[in-house]
C-alpha cells in the first residue's frame, strides 16, 4: 500500500509539474511571438503589433494599411509562424529519434536526414524538377527518405541494428549527402542556383510568406498528434526492445514507422528553412530535465520550447548584424554548442 501511495503521489507531482510548464511555455510562446514581430531593421512598438494582429484576426482591417501594418502582417508574422513550425517540428523529431535509438546524441542532423533533405532540395533548385513549393518539398522528402534507407541498409550490414551502428551509419550518409550537394553546386553553371543551395545548407527563414506556411503547419500538427498518441510505445522502446515486445509493440516495425513519419516532418521543415542543426539535439534534453522522461509530455514541451527558441534565434539572426542577416543555422550552432556541453557535463558528471 505504501508503494502504491508513493507511486500515486509521484504521478500527481509529475502531472502538476507538466501542467505548470505547459502553461508557462504557452504564455512564453505568445509573448515571444508578439515580441519577435516587433524586432527588426524597423523597430515597431508592441502595442502597434498587437493592434494589427488583433485587427486581422477580428476582420477589421480597414485602417490597417500603414507601412508598419504591411511589415507586421505580410513579412514578420509569416516568418514568426514559420519559425514556430520549424522549431517545433525539428524538436519533436529529435525526441522521437533519441527514443527509438536509445541514444542521447541522435538527432535529424546527425543521422543524415537533414543532409539528405538538403540534397533532394538541391536537385530541385538546380533545375532537375519544378521549383514550385510542392516539388521542393517532394524533392526534400525524397532525399531524406533515400538517406534514411541508406542508413538502415548500412546499419543492418553484418548484424542486427544497434543504436551505435545507426549513429555511425547516419554520420557516413550525412557526409556523403553533403559531399553530393557540394558536387552539385560545383557542377552547376548557375551562380544564382549555387547561392540558393547554400541557403539550404546554412538555414534561413527569409523566404517565409503566407503561401509557404500550410504544408509545414499540417506536417507539424499531424506529426505531433501521431507522436503523442504513440507516447507509450516510445516509453517502452526507450527502455528496451524486450520491454516493448512485452507491452505488445514490435520494436523493429515501430522504428521503421516512426522514422518514416519523422523523415517526412524533417523534410518538410528543411524544404522551407534549410538545414538547421542542434535544435533536435538540445531541446529534448532540456525538456526531459523539465518534465521527466514520459514522452507524451516531452513531445508537447519540446514543441513549445523549440518554437520559442527558434523565434528568438531568428530575431537575433536578422538584427545582430544589421543590415546583413546571419544564417539561422550558424546562430543555432553557436548557441547550441555551449549549451550541449553543459548538458553533457551534467549528464556524465557521475
N, C-alpha and C positions, 0 to 999 in steps of 0.2 A: 504493500500500500504506500509506504514511504517513497519507494522508487517511482510509482505511478504519479504520486502527487508532485514529486520533483520534476518529472517529465512534463506534466501539465503546466507547472509554473514556468519552466524553461521555454515551452512553446508559446505561452502567453507573453513572456518577455520579448521573444524574438518577433512575434506579431506586432507588438506595440512599437518596438524599435523600427520595424519595417514601415509601419504606418506613419510615424513621425518623419522618417527620412523621405518617404514618398511625398508627404505634404510639403516639407521644406524644399525639396528639389523641384516640385511642381511650381511653387511660388518663385523660386530662383529662376526657373525657366522663363516664366512670364516677364519677370523683371529684366532678365538678360536680353530677351527678345526686343523689348522696347528700348533698352539702353543701347544695345549694339546698333540699332537702326539710327539712333541719333548721332553715332560716331562716324566720322569720315572726313574727307577733304573739306566738305562744307558742314560744319557742326550745326545741328538742328536742336532746338530746345525740346526737352522731353514732353512738355505739355503739347507742343505742336504735333509731335509724333503721335501721341495718344489721340488728339482730336482727329487727325487724318485717318488713323486706323479705325477709330470708332465710327467716323463718318462713312467710311466704305462698308464696314460691317452692318451699319444700320441702314444703308441705302441712300443716305442724304449726302450725295457727292457734288451737289451743285456749286457750292462755294469752295470746293477743294481743287481749284485749278491753278494754284500758285506754283512757282518753281520748286519750292521745298516740298509741296504736296506730291508733285510728279516724282521727285527724287525718292521720297519716302515710299510711295506705293509701287512705282514701276521699276525701281532699281534696288533699293535696300531691303524691302520686305521679301521679295522673292529670294534674294540672297540669304537672308536670315532663315527662311523656311528651308532652303536647300541645305544650309549648314545643319539645321535641326535633323533633317532626314539622313544626311550622310554621317554625321556624328553618331546618331543613334544606331544606324544600320551597321556601321563598322564595329561599334562597341559590342552589340549583341552577337555579331558574328564571332568576335574574339572569345566571348564567353562560351559559346557552343563548341568552338574548335578546341579550346582548352579542356572542356569537359570530356568530349569523346576521345581525345588523345591522352587525357590524364597527364598533361604536360603544361606547366605554368609559362613556358616560353613560346607556346604556339600562338600564332595569330594569322590573319589572312595574308599579311605581307611576308611573313617568314616561311609559310608553306607554299608560296608560289601562286596563290590565287590572284592577288593584285597584279603581279608581274604578267601573268597570263592574260588578264583582262586588258592591261595596257597594250600588250602585243596585238590582241584582237582589235582594239580600237585603232591601233596604228595602221593595220591593213585597210580599215575603212577610211581613215583620214588621208592616207596616201593614194587613194583612188581605186582600190580593189573592190569597193562597193559604194553604194549611195551614202552620202554624208547626212542623210535625214536622221532625226533623233532615234527613231525605232531601229534603223540599220546600225547606228553606232552602238546602241545598247545590245543588239543581237551580236555584233562583232565582239564586243567586250565579253559577253556571256560565253560565246563560242571559245574565246581564248582562255577564259577561266576554267571552263569545262575540260578543254584539252589539257590544261595544266594539272588539274586535279586527277584526271585519268592517268596522266604520266606519273604523278606522284604515287598513286595506288599501285601502278604496274611496277615501278622501281622498288617500292616498299615491300611488295609481295615476292619479289625475286629471291629465291633461295630459302624461303621460310615464311612463317606467319608474320602478319603485320604487327609491329610494336610501335609505341609512340616515338622511340628513338629513331627507328628506321624511317618512320613517316616524316619526322622533322628533317633528317638528313636528306631524304628524297625531295622534300619541299625546297630545301636550300639549293640543291642541284638544279631542280626545274626552274626555280626563281632566277638563278644566274643565267641559265640557258635562255629563258624568255627575255631577260633584259638584254642579253647579247643579240638575240634575234631582232629585238626592237631597235637597238643601236645600228645593226646592219641595214635594216630598212631605211633608217634615217640617212645613213651614209650613201646608200644607193639611190635615194630619191633625188630627182633633179629639181624639186620644188623647195625653195627656201621657206616659203610660207608653210608647206606641209611639215617640214622639219621643225619649225617653231611650234606648230600645233602639237606635234608628237611630244616635244619637250614639256608642253603643258601637262600632258597626262603623266609624265614621269615625275614631275615636281609637285603637281596638285595645285588647284586653284578653283575658286568659286566665281571668277569674274565673268563667266558666261551665263550666269543664272538669270532666268526670266520666268514668267508665268508658264510659258509653254514647256519648260524643262522640268516642272515640278510633279505633274501627275504620275509619271512612271516610277520615280524613286519613292514617292509618297505611298503608292499602292504596294510597292515591294517591301517597304518598311512595315506597313500595317500587317500584311499577310505573313511576313516572316516572324514578326513579334508574336502574333497570335499563335502560330504553329509552335514556336519555341516554348511559349508559356504553357500551352496545352501538353507539350511533351516534357514538362518540367520534371516530373517524377522519373521518367526514363533517363533524363540527364543525371539526376541524382544517383540513380542506380549504376549507370555505366561509369560515372566518375569514381565510384568506389571500386569496381572491378567487373570483369566480364561474368564471373560466376554469380555475383550478386544480381546482375542484370538478367541472366538466364533464370535464376530462381524466382524473379519477380515477373517473368513472362515476356522479357524483351530479348530479341535476337540481336546481340551486340554488333555483329558484322553487318547485318542488313540495316540496322539503325544508323550505323556510322555512314554508310553509303547514302541513305536517305537524308540524314542531317547535313552531310557535306554538299549534296546537290542543292538543297534549299539555301545553304549559306553561300555557295558559289553563285547562285542566281542573285541573291541580295547584294553581295560584294560587287559582282559585275555591273549591276545596275548603278550602284553608287560610283564606281570608278568611271563609268561612262559619262557621268555628269560632273565629276570633280577631279579626275585623275587619281593617281595612287597616293593616298595619304596614310603614312605609317604611324605606328606607335599607339594610336587610339585603341585598336583592337587588342593590344598587348597590355597597356597600363590600366585602362578603365576597369576591366574585370577584376584586377587585383584590388583596386580601391573599393569597388562595390562589395566584394566579399568581406573586406575588413569592416565595412559599414553595417551590413545586414546579415552576415553569416553566409553559409555555403548552399542554402536551399535555392535551387536555380530559378524557380518561379519569381522569387523576389529579386534575385540578382539580375535577371533579364530586364525587368522593368526599371530598376535603379540604374543599371548600366545605360539603358536607352536615354533616360533623363540626364544623367551625368555626362555622357558622351555628347549629347546635343548641346548642353551648356558650354562644355569645354571647347567644342569646335566653333560655336558662335563667337566666343571671346578670342579664340585664336585667329579667326578670320578678321575680327575687328582690329586686332593688333597688326595682322599682316598687311592690311590696307592703309594703316595710319602711321606705323612706326618709322617708315622711310618715305613719307610723302615727298613728292608726288608719285614716287615709284611704289609698286606693290610687291611685297615679299611673297614668294610662293608659299602657300599654307603648309605644304608638306615639309618644307625646310623648318618652319616655325614649330610644328608639332614634334619634329625630331629633336630640335634644340631644347624644347621644354620637356619632352618625354624622357630623354636620356638621363638627366639627373634624378628625375622622379622614379624612374625604373631602378636606378642604382640604389636609391634609398629603400625602396620596397624589397629588393632582393637582399639587401644587407639585413633588413629586419627579418626576412623570411628564413634566412640561413644563419641568423645570429646564434641559434642554439646548436 
